[in-house]
């Protein structure tokens, strides 16, 4: 009887892609996918370490899976990903959840079959958090979709923002070769994929560690030539590295979507310096203005941290002012979450959590108003959607995204999933748009 696996993914798009790699490795090893953890012989939790909330989720999940392990002694439980890559976290999982069979880090995917075999042959928890970057290229991928796919172009990060654990759990920047990326993209296109999203902690750094003078703009230009592709997206861009050349290639590339996810994190120069972001609010606003002036109809989204250690009311007001000036299409704002072994974890912080919550609420109110105002401008416009599928609540309502990554719902008696559809916007809302097909 075939063994079944079930993967839970927490965190970012890179984690989602890592889970697709795990699934393909397991498929090739003889496992088949299970629909629920109760049906599985192997459960893998792919963890996130960026904030405390997803780490707490791991403990909650492991608590639930204890009962499954109790009723099925042959069940294997593994914990992988960014949280597991941290030595202290790996030891914590082993000591508190003694029934976990395997803890493996972000660099252990090539060794997963051997690790599972090893864990199945001994009672103690097997831990592999070695910083061995070899063997990643050429691993299989079980893409979760049939018309959209993630495509990593660079792993790791060199920026060492004072609040972030990514460099310590993902390692230094390692760019894939242009040839390998283009080959994989062309293969996905031949298999019918219409949209690719290029992934990296900082895509703008792509190529800096490669021989020669290859840049992210060069890569985009090559991918834009691939027949069959309709859309190319990318994330995430660091403001300090975003070049005029990149803005121009997004403007000129017919397949490159007019959307930048450009995290600002704070609008206060004092806080930006403490964060080690290496740009000023003036630089950021100038960059956002240049993007909007160069690319017609472009959308810009951002990430913002509220309550960074030492943030005062004047710093928060500077952030609120930047949001008003930049006019983001959307912004993902979060209360600062201290991470062990980051510089900011030792910074003094005299602001109460309640005050941070109130600041977050105030900022969200500003952003929600701006998002609605920008969506209002699209009323009566005709936009192109890549349809993602029917609504869970109403099968006759389809959902798709514009090139600028805005969510649009429209009614259709037929399933248009995976199709490019032209829709006229009839209603603007804060979080999404409503339209009707025109073709």
C-alpha positions in Angstrom: 0.0 0.0 0.0 1.4 3.4 -0.9 2.4 5.8 1.8 0.6 9.1 1.9 2.0 12.6 2.8 0.4 15.8 4.0 2.3 19.2 3.9 1.3 22.3 5.9 2.9 25.5 4.6 3.3 28.6 6.7 4.9 31.9 5.5 6.0 33.4 2.2 5.9 32.4 -1.5 9.4 31.0 -1.3 8.1 28.6 1.4 5.2 27.7 -0.9 7.6 26.8 -3.6 9.8 24.8 -1.2 6.7 22.8 -0.3 6.1 22.1 -4.0 9.7 20.8 -4.2 9.1 18.6 -1.1 5.9 17.2 -2.7 7.8 16.3 -5.9 10.6 14.6 -4.0 8.0 12.6 -2.1 6.1 11.7 -5.3 9.4 10.4 -6.8 10.1 8.4 -3.6 6.8 6.5 -3.9 4.5 8.6 -1.6 1.2 9.9 -2.8 -0.6 13.1 -1.5 -3.2 12.8 1.2 -6.3 15.0 1.4 -6.1 15.5 5.2 -3.5 14.9 8.0 -5.7 12.1 9.4 -5.1 10.1 6.2 -1.3 10.6 6.1 1.6 8.4 7.0 3.9 11.5 6.9 3.0 15.0 8.0 5.5 17.8 7.2 5.1 21.4 8.6 7.0 23.9 6.5 7.6 26.7 9.0 8.1 30.5 8.9 10.3 32.5 11.3 9.6 36.1 10.2 7.1 36.8 13.0 6.1 35.1 16.3 2.5 34.3 15.1 3.5 31.6 12.6 5.9 30.1 15.2 3.1 29.8 17.7 1.0 28.1 14.9 3.7 25.4 14.7 3.2 24.6 18.4 -0.5 24.5 18.0 -0.3 22.2 15.0 2.1 19.8 16.8 -0.2 19.7 19.7 -3.1 18.6 17.5 -0.9 16.0 15.7 0.1 14.4 19.0 -3.3 12.6 19.1 -2.7 11.3 15.6 0.7 10.0 16.6 -0.8 8.3 19.6 -3.3 6.4 17.5 -0.9 5.6 14.8 2.6 4.8 16.0 3.8 4.5 12.4 2.9 8.1 11.6 6.0 10.2 10.9 6.0 13.9 11.8 8.6 16.3 10.3 9.2 20.0 10.9 11.1 21.9 8.2 11.7 25.4 6.9 13.0 28.7 8.4 12.0 28.1 12.0 13.7 24.7 12.0 16.9 26.2 10.5 17.6 28.0 13.8 19.5 25.8 16.2 17.7 27.0 19.3 14.3 26.4 17.7 15.3 22.9 16.5 16.3 21.9 20.0 13.1 23.3 21.4 11.0 21.3 19.0 12.9 18.1 19.9 12.7 18.6 23.7 9.0 19.7 23.9 7.6 17.6 21.1 9.5 14.4 21.6 7.3 12.5 19.1 8.6 14.6 16.2 10.7 12.3 14.1 12.6 14.8 11.9 13.6 18.5 12.1 15.2 19.8 8.9 16.3 23.3 7.8 15.9 25.3 4.6 19.1 23.8 3.0 18.2 20.1 3.6 15.7 19.5 0.7 18.1 17.6 -1.5 18.7 15.2 1.5 15.0 14.7 2.4 14.6 11.1 1.2 17.7 10.0 3.2 16.6 11.9 6.2 13.2 10.3 6.2 14.8 6.9 6.0 17.1 7.7 8.8 14.3 9.1 11.0 12.2 6.0 10.4 15.0 3.8 11.7 15.6 5.3 15.1 13.6 6.6 18.1 15.3 9.9 18.7 14.5 13.0 16.7 16.8 13.4 13.7 18.0 17.0 13.2 19.6 18.4 10.0 20.2 22.1 10.0 23.5 22.1 8.1 24.3 25.1 6.0 25.0 23.1 2.9 23.8 24.9 -0.2 24.7 22.2 -2.7 22.2 20.1 -4.6 19.4 22.7 -4.9 19.6 23.2 -8.6 17.6 20.6 -10.6 15.3 19.4 -7.9 11.9 18.4 -9.1 8.8 20.6 -8.5 5.2 19.6 -8.2 3.5 22.9 -9.1 0.3 23.3 -7.2 -1.3 25.2 -10.2 -1.7 24.5 -13.9 -1.4 28.0 -15.3 0.6 30.0 -12.7 3.9 29.0 -11.2 6.6 30.3 -8.8 10.1 30.5 -10.2 12.9 31.2 -7.7 15.8 33.3 -9.2 17.9 34.0 -6.1 18.1 32.4 -2.7 19.2 34.1 0.6 19.8 37.7 1.5 22.8 40.0 2.2 21.0 43.0 3.6 20.8 42.2 7.4 18.0 44.5 8.3 18.1 44.8 12.0 14.7 43.1 12.6 15.0 40.2 10.1 16.1 36.6 10.5 16.1 35.7 6.8 19.9 36.0 6.3 20.5 33.6 9.2 17.9 31.0 8.0 18.3 31.3 4.2 22.0 32.2 4.0 23.9 34.6 1.8 22.6 35.5 -1.7 23.0 32.8 -4.3 21.8 33.6 -7.8 20.7 30.9 -10.2 22.3 31.2 -13.6 20.4 33.1 -16.3 20.5 30.0 -18.5 18.9 27.7 -15.9 16.1 30.2 -15.1 15.3 30.8 -18.8 15.3 27.0 -19.5 12.9 26.4 -16.7 10.7 29.3 -17.7 10.6 28.1 -21.3 9.7 24.6 -20.2 6.8 25.9 -18.0 5.6 27.9 -21.0 5.6 24.8 -23.2 3.5 23.0 -20.5 0.9 25.7 -20.7 1.8 28.0 -17.8 0.7 31.6 -18.6 2.0 33.5 -15.6 5.4 33.1 -13.7 6.2 34.9 -10.5 10.0 35.4 -10.0 11.0 34.9 -6.4 13.8 36.3 -4.2 14.2 38.0 -0.9 15.6 40.9 -3.0 15.2 40.2 -6.8 17.1 43.5 -7.5 20.3 41.9 -6.3 20.0 39.1 -8.9 23.3 38.5 -10.7 25.6 40.4 -8.4 27.3 37.2 -7.3 27.5 35.8 -10.8 30.5 36.1 -13.1 30.0 38.8 -15.8 27.6 41.7 -15.7 24.2 40.1 -15.7 21.4 42.1 -14.0 17.8 41.5 -13.0 16.8 43.7 -15.9 18.8 41.5 -18.3 17.0 38.4 -16.9 13.6 40.1 -17.4 14.4 41.0 -21.0 15.3 37.4 -21.7 12.1 36.0 -20.1 10.0 38.5 -22.0 11.1 36.9 -25.3 9.7 33.4 -24.3 6.8 32.5 -26.6 3.5 31.4 -24.8 4.0 33.3 -21.6 1.4 36.0 -21.0 2.6 37.5 -17.7 5.8 37.8 -15.6 5.6 39.0 -12.0 8.4 39.4 -9.4 8.8 39.9 -5.7 10.3 41.3 -3.6 12.2 44.5 -4.6 14.5 46.4 -2.2 14.2 50.2 -2.6 18.0 50.7 -2.3 18.7 48.5 -5.4 15.9 49.4 -7.7 17.4 50.8 -10.9 16.1 53.1 -13.7 16.9 50.3 -16.0 14.5 48.0 -14.2 11.7 50.6 -14.3 12.2 51.0 -18.0 12.2 47.2 -18.8 8.9 46.9 -16.8 7.5 49.8 -19.0 8.7 48.3 -22.2 8.2 44.5 -21.6 4.8 43.5 -22.9 4.7 40.5 -20.7 6.1 42.1 -17.5 3.2 43.1 -15.2 3.0 46.7 -14.1 3.2 46.0 -10.4 6.0 46.6 -7.8 5.9 45.2 -4.3 8.3 47.7 -2.7 8.5 47.4 1.1 9.2 50.7 2.8 8.8 49.5 6.4 8.9 53.0 7.9 8.5 56.6 6.8 10.9 57.9 9.5 14.5 58.4 8.6 15.5 57.8 12.2 13.7 54.4 12.3 14.9 53.5 8.8 18.5 54.0 10.0 17.9 51.8 13.1 16.3 49.2 10.7 19.5 49.3 8.6 17.4 49.8 5.5 20.0 52.0 3.8 17.7 54.5 2.2 15.8 57.6 3.3 12.1 58.5 3.0 13.1 61.1 0.4 14.8 58.4 -1.7 11.8 56.1 -1.4 9.3 58.8 -2.4 11.4 59.9 -5.3 11.6 56.3 -6.5 7.8 55.7 -6.2 7.2 59.0 -8.1 9.6 57.9 -10.8 7.9 54.5 -11.2 4.4 56.2 -11.5 5.7 58.8 -14.0 7.4 56.2 -16.2 4.8 53.4 -16.2 1.2 54.2 -17.0 -1.3 52.6 -14.7 1.3 51.0 -12.5 0.4 49.7 -9.0 2.7 49.8 -6.0 2.2 47.8 -2.8 4.3 47.8 0.3 5.1 46.4 3.7 5.2 48.5 6.9 6.3 47.7 10.4 4.5 49.5 13.2 6.0 49.8 16.7 9.6 49.2 15.9 11.7 49.6 19.1 12.1 53.3 19.8 9.4 54.4 17.5 7.8 57.6 18.8 4.6 59.3 17.8 6.6 61.6 15.5 8.1 58.6 13.7 4.6 57.1 13.3 3.3 60.4 11.9 6.2 60.4 9.4 5.1 56.9 8.3 1.5 58.0 8.0 2.6 61.0 5.9 4.7 58.8 3.6 1.6 56.6 3.0 -0.4 59.7 2.1 2.3 60.8 -0.3 3.1 57.5 -1.9 -0.5 56.4 -2.3 0.0 52.7 -2.2 -2.6 50.5 -3.9 -2.3 48.3 -0.8 0.0 48.0 2.1 0.6 45.0 4.5 1.1 46.6 7.9 2.2 44.6 11.0 3.2 45.2 14.5 6.9 44.6 15.1 7.7 41.1 16.3 11.1 40.7 18.0 13.3 37.9 16.6 16.1 36.3 18.5 19.6 36.9 17.3 18.7 40.0 15.4 20.1 43.4 16.3 16.7 45.0 17.0 15.9 42.3 19.6 18.2 44.2 22.0 16.9 47.7 21.3 15.0 49.4 24.1 11.3 49.7 23.6 9.1 51.9 25.8 5.9 51.9 23.7 3.0 49.8 25.0 1.5 47.1 22.8 -1.9 48.9 23.1 -0.4 52.0 21.6 1.1 50.0 18.8 -2.3 48.5 18.1 -3.9 52.0 18.0 -1.2 53.2 15.6 -1.8 50.2 13.3 -5.5 50.9 13.3 -4.9 54.6 12.4 -2.5 53.6 9.6 -4.9 51.0 8.2 -7.7 53.6 8.1 -5.5 55.8 6.0 -4.5 53.0 3.6 -8.0 51.7 3.3 -9.2 55.1 2.2 -6.4 55.4 -0.4 -7.0 51.9 -1.7 -10.7 52.7 -2.3 -9.9 56.0 -4.0 -7.4 54.3 -6.4 -9.9 51.5 -7.1 -12.6 54.1 -7.8 -10.5 55.4 -10.7 -10.9 52.0 -12.5 -14.7 52.2 -12.7 -15.9 51.8 -16.3 -12.3 50.8 -17.4 -11.8 47.6 -19.3 -9.0 45.4 -17.8 -7.5 42.0 -18.6 -7.9 39.3 -16.0 -6.2 35.9 -15.6 -9.0 34.0 -14.0 -8.1 32.0 -10.9 -11.3 30.1 -10.4 -14.9 30.2 -9.1 -15.8 31.7 -5.8 -16.2 29.2 -2.9 -19.5 30.7 -2.0 -21.0 31.1 -5.5 -19.8 28.9 -8.4 -21.2 31.4 -10.9 -18.9 34.1 -9.6 -15.3 33.9 -11.0 -12.3 35.6 -9.6 -9.2 36.9 -11.4 -6.3 39.4 -11.2 -5.4 42.3 -13.3 -1.8 42.8 -14.5 -1.5 45.3 -11.6 -2.5 42.4 -9.2 -6.0 43.7 -8.3 -8.6 41.1 -7.5 -11.8 41.3 -9.7 -15.0 39.3 -9.4 -17.4 38.8 -12.3 -20.4 36.5 -13.0 -20.1 33.7 -15.5 -22.1 30.6 -16.0 -19.1 28.8 -17.3 -15.8 28.1 -15.5 -13.1 30.4 -17.0 -10.3 29.2 -14.8 -6.9 29.7 -16.5 -8.2 32.0 -19.2 -7.4 35.6 -20.0 -10.6 37.5 -20.0 -11.4 41.2 -20.6 -13.8 42.7 -18.0 -15.3 46.1 -17.6 -15.2 47.3 -14.0 -18.7 48.2 -12.7 -18.0 48.6 -9.0 -15.0 49.5 -6.9 -14.5 48.3 -3.3 -11.6 48.6 -0.9 -10.3 45.1 -1.3 -11.5 44.1 -4.7 -13.4 45.2 -7.8 -16.5 43.9 -9.6 -16.9 43.7 -13.3 -18.6 42.1 -16.3 -17.0 40.3 -19.2 -16.9 42.2 -22.5 -15.7 39.4 -24.8 
